[in-house]
């Protein structure tokens, strides 16, 4: 009963009440990860998507700078494995489904995170002017930039 009251109050105050989709890391291999940040009036401030195509090729599409062009690069399987390790280390599978500030903000930023696994499970989290407190997204962005700017693999 107390949980229901807290959930209702959280929704009323504009905060997400769902703690996380999973209490454990999905067991399958990571097959797709997408993370983006965008401003209210502009396109992607940052965008990254790594996905295993149907033909087995793994493609990375990402920006290396704020509002930069999206660059495409073919990458190897260890990139997806490393991203899975980051998701596990930072327990990103426990992220709330939605993050919102306590008070309504009409300007600012929005972000979106999705990950799909070979066993059919997926993680999805998004927010507007609020985000998880850990450094999971910073670590992903730094790693993607490193991979994208490295010489061809």
ABEGO torsion letter per residue (X at the ends): XAAAAAAAAAAAAGBBABABABABBBABBBABBBBBBBBAABBBABBBBBBBBAAGBBBBBBBABBGBBBBBBBBBAAAAAAAAAAAAAAGAAABBABBBBABBBABEBBBBBBBBBAAGBBBBBBBBGBBBABAAAAAAAAAAAAAAABBBX
